[in-house]
Amino acid sequence: MNLEQSELDYLTSRLGRIPRPAELHIVAAEWSEHCSYKSSKKHLRILPTDGPLVISEKGYDSGVLDVGGGYVVTAHIESHNHPSAVEPYGGAATGVGGVIRDILSAGTRPIAILDGLRFGNPRTDPRALWLFKNAVSGIADYGNCLGIPTVGGELEFDDSYAGYAMVDVAAIGFGKRDRLVRNHAEPGDVVVLLGGPTGRDGIGGSQFASDSLETEDRSAVQIPDPFIEKLLVEAVLEARSAGAIHAMKDLGGGGLSCAVSETADALGVGITINTDAVHAREDGMSVEEIMTSESQERMLVITDSVRGLQAIREICSKFGVSHSVIGAVKRDGMMRVTSGGRRAGGGEDIAAEMPAEVVANARLLDLPHQRPAYLDGIEDASCAPHAQGGGGAADYTDIIHRLMTSPNIASRSWVYSQYDHEVGIRTVVRPGADASVLRLDNGRYLAISMDGNPKHCYVNPRQGAIGCFEEACRNVVCTGAAPIGMLDHLQFGDPTDPGVFWTFVESVRGIADFAREMGIPCVGGKVSLYNETPSGPIKPTPVIAVLGLISGDDSDGGGSGGKRADNSAMQRMRAKPADGDHIIVVGSTKDEMGGSEYYEYIRGVVGGRCPAVSAAESRRNSGAILDITRRAGLSHMVHDCSKGGLAAAVSEVCLGVGLGCDVDIAGVPRAHDAGAAASGAAASGAAGAPARTMPDDVTLFSESHSRYVVLVPDGSLREVEDLLARSGAAHARIGRAARGAPRGRIIFRSGGRTVADLSVDKTRREWSGVLGGMVHGA
């Protein structure tokens, strides 16, 4: 029980009496930072949440978007950081289970999982690889057992996570709009607990997640059972289809304490439950233990006492799902918890009796925030130019090779190989692409990407957060999808530190401003605070997931739809780079090296000017890319520029398909070209220098936003360049794939001088084997 004295005084005042022991435990769980968002909620209100596709319902645990044809997608994101740092397998697995039930609570079927994973530097942190391997195993085992594909995500290693684990899990659901659970309740309805038994695992988990991790309290980590979850999913969906569910909520953080109080408050009713009725894993559990247990695979359902209850009993019997009727809905708005009275002649003892509105709404805090001192001068940091080679030009071959085989840029194929990413037959674009793409039943496709960049966010929290958002948008745009909604997961250190909280506030403001500029609503999210290591707070780590929609009738500039449109969309998404493709870079490169992989990983520099996003440039460039990707045959691939800059983006394209290339970076549009289309005249190996000079390392490794690499076949080159010229997007043709160069080489030139020359086979072999080698060599 962790209530501050001021909170205890407030609760006593609202109740008008001294709280009972069970009430203190219930309120401590609900008023924990993890459940109440008491430090962050005031600031989260600035995020735009309305949009033409957004469906809002009281009590939903996930965001809902209308995708047309009578269908909806649901989306939510959660974290299990503290539990995963203590017990990575179970912590990560239960993170998957929890977010799946959030999707289920709206009445939709979960169809995909994404994960974002962060650990310490594997070169210096002895726990990093153990945490990494076991977290991946937990996600894989749980998702694979459920038959839900893990279709994408991200992975990062950084010194600020030393000894710690950041495990973010997002889930996507799909269903018919008319089958959504419309949460409501009437007096006399009964409250049913479905799923696994309540045990002593996870007791106090919400409080455990609401403070700095100082002890490895394994009792606060829940025990996963994906087989019960699978049965629970099927039982709940059948009960929904039978019309037997009036309202539903997942039992996550805070257990019954939060599920009961939040449901009663959201629906404007009272709920009385008896803890003796709860099916338990072990005998002798106290009221406090039952109310705050966070045992997994449980759902709270409200139904009518006759037909609905009978249907639920029959369905649970069919699937072998345990259930118990634990209470009833009242008119009085009170959350009432009793015990005893289960035997003939026995009376019930009242363990808790409080207004649901009081329990479900902690008093919000207004924490001080002040710009931290470490930011003073951080964007002024720089490093000397890379030393020149014997021929007068710097040789970046080794640097590019080191970047491509670094843990943060190397292929994630080992991770994806642990997951079943095709079960369910919806996966069209597999993990490893810019965004994953799922086939929907209405002839449309859903693209999803999840992105974060703590290095950028550390240097400039506002621009770094916007950059994470814009990168996720770029990734879905690369598939031909228009962004329709976003999820944000905001992860920071101790909010009572004014410097830490300032980085949180700045990040939220940046995300909110960019969301309004781009017209992309925030449909859900999560805040995770108190992420600290013995060395101090983690770097600011906002993670943004963006959902994009590919309409079947977008093909060929607006075709007839139907099967022809569907086939055309599939053709676009499955096109591959080919020998002789022209390589075009779209967007301007700026001298923005702060937080780049080149600065930190190669040069050991923390700081520098952080890449900044221009909403106007983002709209212009993404609009041009959407015009290209929506027309079948115009491009063979579109890939965004992000970590590692242009050098990494071009190399990733080549390594992914085993092609060489010959590009000249002299023609790359620089910052002064923004807003004006480049001539595109620079061809592979052509001589020439830009109007203004920029160091080659900046051109190669700057992580400026709003940039794309487009591979275009001969027959489409003129049409693509005309389209880009009309759009006003800065662009240049900088080279070709394979043709004109040895097939087995990745060659970068600068004004005709070779500055890097890598073997495709050697680099690809090492690039694809880095993560597996790390794990198996640990």
Residue pairs with C-beta under 8 A, 6 or more apart in sequence:
1 24
1 25
1 28
2 28
2 32
2 207
2 210
2 211
3 11
3 24
3 27
3 28
3 31
7 27
7 31
7 362
7 363
8 19
8 24
10 363
11 19
11 23
11 27
11 358
12 18
12 19
14 355
14 358
15 23
15 354
15 358
19 27
19 354
20 351
20 352
21 288
22 287
22 288
22 291
22 337
22 351
22 352
23 351
23 352
23 353
23 354
25 257
25 288
25 291
25 292
26 257
26 261
26 291
26 292
26 335
26 337
26 352
26 354
26 359
27 257
27 354
27 359
28 207
29 35
29 204
29 206
29 207
29 253
29 254
29 255
29 257
29 258
29 291
29 292
30 36
30 254
30 257
30 258
30 261
30 262
30 359
30 360
30 362
31 38
31 362
32 206
32 207
32 209
32 210
32 253
32 254
33 39
33 209
33 210
33 495
33 529
33 530
34 205
34 206
34 207
34 209
34 210
34 253
34 254
34 528
35 206
35 210
35 253
35 254
35 258
36 361
36 362
37 44
37 527
38 362
38 363
38 364
38 365
39 365
39 367
39 495
39 501
39 529
40 490
40 495
40 504
40 508
40 527
40 529
41 364
42 364
42 365
42 366
43 504
43 505
43 508
43 509
44 508
44 525
44 527
46 508
46 509
46 512
47 488
47 508
47 511
47 512
47 515
47 522
47 525
48 512
48 515
48 516
48 521
48 522
49 56
49 521
49 522
49 523
50 56
50 521
51 484
51 485
51 519
51 520
51 521
51 523
53 65
53 66
53 67
53 484
53 485
54 63
54 64
54 65
54 66
54 485
54 521
54 523
55 64
55 65
55 66
55 72
55 177
55 180
56 64
57 64
57 106
57 180
57 182
57 183
58 183
58 266
58 267
59 183
59 247
59 249
59 262
59 263
59 266
59 267
60 105
60 106
60 183
61 76
61 101
61 102
61 105
61 106
61 249
61 250
61 252
62 74
62 75
62 76
62 102
62 103
62 105
62 106
62 108
62 171
62 173
62 524
63 74
63 75
63 76
63 485
63 487
63 523
63 524
64 72
64 73
64 74
64 106
64 108
64 180
64 523
65 72
65 73
65 74
65 75
65 484
65 485
65 523
65 547
66 72
66 177
67 73
67 440
67 442
67 444
67 446
67 484
67 549
68 442
68 444
68 551
69 441
69 442
69 443
69 444
70 176
70 177
70 178
70 442
71 174
71 175
71 176
71 177
71 440
71 441
71 442
72 108
72 174
72 175
72 176
72 177
72 180
73 108
73 172
73 173
73 174
73 440
73 446
73 547
74 103
74 106
74 108
74 172
74 173
74 174
74 175
75 103
75 170
75 171
75 172
75 173
75 485
75 487
75 523
75 524
75 545
75 547
76 99
76 102
76 103
76 170
76 171
76 487
76 524
77 99
77 168
77 169
77 170
77 171
77 450
77 487
77 488
77 489
77 524
77 525
77 526
77 543
77 545
78 95
78 98
78 99
78 102
78 168
78 169
78 170
78 252
78 489
78 526
79 95
79 166
79 167
79 168
79 169
79 489
79 491
79 526
79 528
80 91
80 92
80 94
80 95
80 98
80 167
80 169
81 164
81 165
81 166
81 167
81 209
81 491
81 528
81 531
82 91
82 208
82 209
82 213
82 220
83 90
83 91
83 94
83 95
83 205
83 208
83 209
83 220
83 221
83 222
84 91
84 92
84 95
84 131
84 135
84 138
84 165
84 166
84 167
85 91
85 131
85 163
85 164
85 165
85 213
86 213
86 216
86 217
86 218
86 220
86 221
87 218
87 221
88 130
88 131
88 132
88 134
88 135
88 138
88 165
88 167
89 134
89 135
89 137
89 138
89 141
90 138
90 221
90 222
90 223
90 224
91 135
91 138
91 165
91 167
91 221
92 115
92 134
92 135
92 136
92 137
92 138
92 139
92 142
92 165
92 167
92 169
93 138
93 139
93 141
93 142
93 224
93 226
94 142
94 221
94 222
94 223
94 224
94 296
95 139
95 167
95 169
96 113
96 115
96 138
96 139
96 142
96 143
96 146
96 169
96 171
97 142
97 224
97 226
97 229
97 296
97 297
98 169
98 250
98 252
98 296
99 113
99 169
99 170
99 171
100 110
100 113
100 146
100 148
100 171
100 229
100 233
101 229
101 232
101 250
101 251
101 252
101 297
101 299
102 171
102 250
102 252
103 109
103 110
103 171
103 172
103 173
104 110
104 173
104 232
104 233
104 236
104 237
104 248
104 250
104 299
105 181
105 248
105 249
105 250
105 299
106 173
106 175
106 180
106 181
107 175
107 179
107 180
107 181
107 237
107 240
107 245
107 248
108 173
108 174
108 175
108 180
109 173
109 174
109 175
109 233
109 237
110 146
110 148
110 171
110 172
110 173
110 233
111 148
111 149
111 172
111 173
111 174
111 424
111 426
111 438
112 148
112 149
112 150
112 151
112 171
112 172
112 424
112 426
112 427
112 436
112 438
112 448
113 139
113 143
113 148
113 149
113 150
113 151
113 169
113 170
113 171
113 172
114 150
114 151
114 152
114 153
114 169
114 170
114 171
114 172
114 436
114 448
114 450
114 545
115 139
115 150
115 153
115 167
115 168
115 169
115 170
115 450
116 153
116 154
116 155
116 166
116 167
116 168
116 169
116 170
116 450
116 452
116 489
116 543
117 132
117 135
117 136
117 153
117 154
117 155
117 156
117 165
117 166
117 167
117 168
117 415
118 155
118 156
118 157
118 158
118 161
118 165
118 166
118 452
118 454
118 541
119 125
119 128
119 129
119 131
119 132
119 135
119 156
119 157
119 161
119 164
119 165
119 166
120 127
120 128
120 131
120 157
120 158
120 159
120 161
120 162
120 163
120 164
121 128
121 157
121 158
121 159
121 162
122 128
122 129
122 132
122 157
122 407
122 774
124 159
124 162
125 159
125 161
125 162
125 163
127 162
127 163
128 157
128 161
128 162
129 774
129 775
129 778
130 778
131 164
131 165
132 774
132 775
133 775
133 778
135 165
135 167
136 415
136 418
137 418
138 224
139 150
139 167
139 169
139 418
139 419
140 150
140 418
140 419
140 420
141 226
142 224
142 226
142 229
143 149
143 150
143 226
143 419
143 420
144 419
144 420
144 423
145 226
145 227
145 230
146 226
146 229
146 230
146 233
147 230
147 420
147 423
147 424
148 171
148 423
148 424
149 419
149 420
149 421
149 422
149 423
149 424
149 426
149 427
150 416
150 419
150 420
150 421
150 431
151 421
151 427
151 430
151 431
151 436
151 438
151 448
152 431
152 435
152 436
152 448
152 449
152 450
153 415
153 431
153 450
154 450
154 451
154 452
154 543
155 408
155 412
155 415
155 771
156 408
156 452
156 454
157 407
157 408
158 454
158 455
158 539
159 535
160 454
160 458
160 533
160 535
160 536
160 537
160 538
160 539
161 533
161 538
162 533
162 534
162 535
163 533
163 534
164 213
164 531
164 533
164 538
166 491
166 531
166 538
166 541
168 450
168 489
168 491
168 543
170 448
170 450
170 487
170 545
172 438
172 446
172 448
172 547
174 440
174 441
174 446
179 240
179 241
181 240
181 245
181 247
181 248
183 246
183 247
183 248
183 263
183 266
183 267
184 246
184 247
184 267
185 246
185 247
185 263
185 267
185 269
185 302
185 329
186 246
186 304
186 329
187 269
187 329
187 330
187 331
188 304
188 305
188 328
188 329
189 246
189 302
189 303
189 304
189 305
189 328
189 329
190 302
190 303
190 304
190 305
190 309
190 325
190 327
190 328
190 329
191 260
191 271
191 273
191 300
191 301
191 302
191 325
191 326
191 327
191 328
191 329
192 300
192 301
192 302
192 303
192 309
192 312
192 323
192 324
192 325
192 326
193 251
193 256
193 278
193 279
193 298
193 299
193 300
193 301
193 323
193 324
193 326
194 232
194 235
194 236
194 298
194 299
194 300
194 301
194 312
194 316
194 321
194 322
194 323
195 228
195 229
195 232
195 251
195 297
195 298
195 299
195 321
195 322
195 323
196 225
196 228
196 232
196 281
196 295
196 296
196 297
196 298
196 322
197 279
197 280
197 281
197 295
197 322
198 255
198 256
198 278
198 279
198 280
198 281
198 285
198 290
198 293
198 295
198 298
199 223
199 280
199 281
199 282
199 285
199 293
199 295
200 219
200 281
200 282
200 285
200 289
200 293
201 219
201 221
201 222
201 223
201 293
201 294
201 295
202 219
202 220
202 221
202 222
202 223
202 255
202 293
202 294
202 295
202 296
203 219
203 220
203 289
203 292
203 293
203 294
204 217
204 219
204 220
204 292
205 220
205 221
205 222
205 253
205 254
205 294
206 253
206 254
206 258
206 292
206 294
208 217
208 220
209 253
209 528
209 530
210 529
210 530
211 530
212 494
212 530
212 532
213 530
213 532
222 294
222 295
222 296
223 295
223 296
224 296
225 296
225 297
228 297
228 321
229 296
229 297
231 319
231 320
231 321
232 297
232 298
232 299
232 319
232 321
234 319
235 315
235 316
235 318
235 319
235 321
236 245
236 248
236 299
236 301
238 315
238 318
238 319
239 245
239 301
239 311
239 312
239 315
242 311
242 315
243 308
243 311
244 303
244 307
244 308
244 309
244 311
244 312
244 315
245 301
245 302
245 303
245 308
245 312
246 301
246 302
246 303
246 304
246 308
247 263
247 267
247 301
247 302
248 299
248 300
248 301
248 302
249 259
249 262
249 263
249 299
249 300
250 259
250 298
250 299
250 300
251 259
251 294
251 295
251 298
251 299
251 300
252 258
252 259
252 294
253 294
254 292
254 294
255 291
255 292
255 293
255 294
255 295
256 273
256 278
256 290
256 291
256 292
256 293
256 300
257 291
257 292
257 359
258 360
259 300
260 271
260 273
260 300
260 327
260 335
260 337
260 356
261 335
261 356
261 359
261 360
262 360
263 271
263 300
263 302
264 270
264 271
264 333
264 334
264 335
264 356
264 360
265 356
265 357
265 359
265 360
265 361
266 360
268 333
269 329
269 330
269 331
269 333
269 356
270 329
270 330
270 331
270 332
270 333
270 334
270 335
270 336
270 356
271 327
271 328
271 329
271 330
271 334
271 335
271 336
271 356
272 327
272 328
272 330
272 334
272 336
272 337
272 338
273 326
273 327
273 336
273 337
273 338
274 326
274 327
274 337
274 338
274 339
274 340
274 341
274 342
274 348
275 287
275 290
275 291
275 326
275 337
275 338
275 339
275 351
276 339
276 340
276 341
276 342
277 324
277 325
277 326
277 327
277 342
278 290
278 324
278 326
279 322
279 323
279 324
280 290
281 295
285 293
287 337
287 339
287 351
287 352
291 337
291 352
301 312
302 329
303 309
303 311
303 312
305 328
309 325
312 323
313 323
315 321
316 322
316 323
330 336
333 355
333 356
333 357
334 353
334 354
334 355
334 356
335 352
335 353
335 354
335 355
335 356
335 359
336 350
336 352
336 353
337 350
337 351
337 352
337 353
338 348
338 349
338 350
338 351
339 348
339 349
339 351
340 346
340 347
340 348
340 349
341 347
341 348
341 349
367 495
367 496
367 498
367 501
368 498
368 501
369 498
369 499
369 501
369 502
369 504
369 505
370 498
370 499
370 502
371 499
371 502
372 498
372 499
372 500
372 502
372 503
373 499
374 499
375 460
377 607
378 459
378 594
378 606
378 607
379 459
379 460
379 594
379 607
379 608
379 609
379 610
380 607
381 594
381 605
381 606
381 607
381 608
382 593
382 605
382 608
383 599
383 603
383 605
385 394
385 695
385 697
386 394
386 396
386 399
386 696
386 697
387 394
388 394
389 395
391 753
392 753
393 696
393 750
393 753
393 754
393 755
394 696
394 697
394 755
395 755
395 756
396 647
396 696
396 697
396 700
396 748
396 755
396 756
397 756
397 757
397 758
399 598
399 602
399 697
399 756
400 647
400 648
400 651
400 700
400 746
400 748
400 756
400 758
401 758
401 763
401 766
402 601
402 602
403 409
403 597
403 598
403 601
403 602
403 644
403 647
403 648
403 701
404 410
404 644
404 648
404 651
404 652
404 655
404 758
404 763
404 766
404 767
405 763
405 766
405 767
405 770
406 597
406 601
406 770
407 770
407 771
407 774
408 597
408 601
408 643
409 597
409 643
409 644
409 648
410 767
410 768
410 770
410 771
411 432
411 655
411 767
411 768
411 769
411 770
411 771
412 431
412 432
412 771
413 432
413 768
413 771
413 772
414 769
414 771
414 772
414 775
415 431
415 771
416 430
416 431
416 432
419 431
421 427
421 430
421 431
421 436
422 430
425 439
426 438
426 439
426 440
427 436
427 437
427 438
427 439
428 437
428 438
428 439
428 445
428 570
428 573
428 574
429 435
429 436
429 437
429 447
429 479
429 573
430 436
432 656
433 478
433 479
434 449
434 474
434 475
434 476
434 478
434 479
434 638
434 639
434 640
435 447
435 448
435 449
435 475
435 476
435 478
435 479
435 481
435 548
436 447
436 448
436 449
437 445
437 446
437 447
437 448
437 479
437 481
437 550
437 573
438 445
438 446
438 447
438 448
439 445
440 446
443 552
443 561
443 562
443 565
443 566
444 549
444 550
444 551
444 552
445 479
445 481
445 549
445 550
445 552
445 569
445 573
446 481
446 547
446 548
446 549
446 550
447 475
447 476
447 479
447 480
447 481
447 547
447 548
447 549
447 550
448 476
448 545
448 546
448 547
448 548
449 471
449 472
449 475
449 476
449 545
449 546
449 548
450 472
450 543
450 544
450 545
451 468
451 469
451 471
451 472
451 475
451 543
451 544
451 545
451 546
451 642
452 468
452 541
452 542
452 543
452 544
453 464
453 467
453 468
453 471
453 595
453 642
453 643
454 464
454 538
454 539
454 540
454 541
455 464
455 539
455 595
455 596
455 597
455 600
456 463
456 464
456 467
456 468
456 594
456 595
456 610
456 611
456 703
457 464
457 465
457 468
457 503
457 507
457 539
457 540
457 541
457 542
457 595
458 464
458 539
458 540
458 595
458 606
459 594
459 595
459 606
459 607
459 608
459 610
460 594
460 595
460 610
460 612
461 502
461 503
461 504
461 506
461 507
461 510
461 540
462 506
462 507
462 509
462 510
463 510
463 610
463 611
463 612
463 613
464 507
464 510
464 540
464 542
464 595
464 610
465 506
465 507
465 508
465 510
465 511
465 540
465 542
465 544
466 510
466 511
466 513
466 514
466 612
466 613
467 610
467 611
467 612
467 613
467 705
468 542
468 543
468 544
469 486
469 488
469 510
469 511
469 514
469 515
469 544
469 546
469 613
470 514
470 613
470 618
470 705
470 706
471 544
471 640
471 642
471 705
472 486
472 544
472 545
472 546
473 483
473 518
473 520
473 546
473 548
473 618
473 622
474 622
474 640
474 642
474 705
474 706
474 708
475 546
475 640
476 482
476 483
476 546
476 547
476 548
477 483
477 548
477 622
477 625
477 626
477 629
477 638
477 640
478 625
478 629
478 638
478 639
478 640
478 708
479 548
479 550
479 573
479 629
480 550
480 554
480 569
480 572
480 573
480 626
480 629
480 630
481 548
481 549
481 550
482 548
482 549
482 550
482 626
483 518
483 520
483 546
483 547
483 548
484 520
484 547
484 548
484 549
485 520
485 521
485 522
485 523
485 546
485 547
486 515
486 520
486 521
486 522
486 523
486 544
486 545
486 546
486 547
487 522
487 523
487 524
487 525
487 544
487 545
487 547
488 511
488 522
488 525
488 526
488 542
488 543
488 544
488 545
489 525
489 526
489 527
489 528
489 542
489 543
489 544
489 545
490 504
490 507
490 508
490 525
490 526
490 527
490 528
490 542
491 527
491 528
491 529
491 531
491 538
491 540
491 541
491 542
491 543
492 500
492 501
492 503
492 504
492 507
492 528
492 529
492 531
492 537
492 538
492 540
492 541
493 500
493 529
493 530
493 531
493 532
493 536
493 537
493 538
494 500
494 529
494 530
494 532
494 537
495 501
495 504
495 529
495 530
497 537
500 537
503 540
504 529
504 540
507 540
507 542
511 522
511 542
511 544
512 522
514 613
514 615
515 521
515 522
517 615
518 615
518 618
518 619
520 546
523 547
531 537
531 538
531 541
532 538
550 569
550 573
552 561
552 562
552 565
552 566
552 569
553 559
553 560
553 561
553 565
554 565
554 569
554 630
555 564
555 565
555 568
555 569
555 572
555 630
555 631
555 632
556 568
556 631
556 632
557 630
557 631
559 565
559 568
568 632
571 632
571 633
572 629
572 630
572 631
572 632
575 633
575 635
575 636
575 637
576 636
576 637
576 657
577 636
577 637
577 653
577 654
577 656
577 657
577 659
577 711
577 737
578 636
578 711
578 713
578 737
579 659
579 737
579 738
579 739
579 743
580 713
580 714
580 736
580 737
580 738
580 739
581 636
581 637
581 711
581 712
581 713
581 736
581 737
582 711
582 712
582 713
582 714
582 717
582 733
582 735
582 736
583 650
583 653
583 661
583 663
583 709
583 710
583 711
583 733
583 734
583 735
583 736
583 737
584 680
584 709
584 710
584 711
584 712
584 720
584 721
584 724
584 731
584 732
584 733
584 734
585 641
585 646
585 668
585 669
585 707
585 708
585 709
585 710
585 731
585 732
585 734
586 621
586 624
586 625
586 707
586 708
586 709
586 710
586 724
586 729
586 730
586 731
587 617
587 621
587 641
587 669
587 704
587 705
587 706
587 707
587 708
587 729
587 730
587 731
588 617
588 669
588 670
588 671
588 673
588 674
588 704
588 706
588 707
588 730
589 645
589 646
589 668
589 669
589 670
589 671
589 694
589 698
589 699
589 702
589 704
589 707
590 611
590 612
590 670
590 671
590 702
590 704
591 609
591 671
591 694
591 698
591 702
592 608
592 609
592 610
592 611
592 612
592 702
592 703
592 704
593 599
593 608
593 609
593 698
593 701
593 702
593 703
594 607
594 608
594 609
594 610
594 611
595 608
595 610
595 611
595 703
596 608
596 644
596 645
596 701
596 702
596 703
597 643
597 644
597 645
597 648
597 701
597 703
598 644
598 645
598 697
598 700
598 701
599 605
599 606
599 607
599 608
600 606
611 702
611 703
611 704
611 705
612 705
613 705
613 706
614 674
614 706
617 674
617 675
617 706
618 705
618 706
620 675
620 727
620 728
620 729
621 706
621 707
621 708
621 727
621 729
621 730
622 706
623 727
624 723
624 724
624 727
624 729
624 731
625 638
625 708
625 710
627 723
627 727
628 634
628 635
628 638
628 710
628 720
628 723
628 724
629 635
629 638
633 713
633 715
633 716
634 712
634 716
634 719
634 720
634 723
635 710
635 711
635 712
635 713
635 716
635 720
636 711
636 712
636 713
637 653
637 709
637 710
637 711
638 708
638 709
638 710
638 711
639 649
639 652
639 653
639 708
639 709
640 649
640 707
640 708
640 709
641 648
641 649
641 703
641 704
641 707
641 708
641 709
642 648
642 649
642 703
643 703
644 651
644 701
644 703
645 700
645 701
645 702
645 703
645 704
646 665
646 668
646 699
646 700
646 701
646 702
646 707
646 709
647 700
647 701
647 748
647 756
648 701
649 707
649 709
650 661
650 663
650 709
650 746
650 748
651 746
651 758
651 763
653 659
653 661
653 709
653 711
653 737
654 660
654 661
654 737
654 746
654 760
655 746
655 760
655 763
655 764
655 767
655 768
658 760
658 761
658 764
659 737
659 738
659 743
659 760
660 737
660 738
660 741
660 742
660 743
660 744
660 745
660 746
660 747
660 760
661 735
661 736
661 737
661 738
661 741
661 746
661 747
662 684
662 685
662 735
662 736
662 740
662 741
662 745
662 747
662 749
663 684
663 734
663 735
663 736
663 747
663 748
663 749
664 682
664 683
664 684
664 685
664 686
664 688
664 734
664 735
664 748
664 749
664 750
664 751
664 752
665 696
665 699
665 700
665 734
665 748
665 749
665 750
665 755
666 682
666 686
666 687
666 688
666 689
666 690
666 749
666 750
666 751
666 752
667 678
667 681
667 682
667 686
667 688
667 690
667 732
667 733
667 734
668 690
668 699
668 732
668 734
669 678
669 730
669 731
669 732
670 690
670 691
670 692
670 694
670 699
671 704
672 691
672 692
673 691
673 730
674 730
675 728
675 730
676 728
676 730
677 724
677 725
677 727
677 728
677 729
677 730
677 731
678 730
678 731
678 732
679 732
680 721
680 724
680 725
680 731
680 732
680 733
681 733
682 688
682 732
682 733
682 734
683 733
683 735
683 736
684 734
684 735
684 736
684 739
684 740
684 741
685 735
685 740
685 749
685 752
686 752
687 751
687 752
688 751
688 752
689 751
696 750
696 755
699 750
700 748
700 755
700 756
710 720
711 737
712 720
717 733
721 731
721 733
724 731
741 747
743 760
744 759
744 760
744 761
745 757
745 758
745 759
745 760
746 756
746 757
746 758
746 759
746 760
746 763
747 754
747 756
747 757
747 758
748 754
748 755
748 756
748 757
749 755
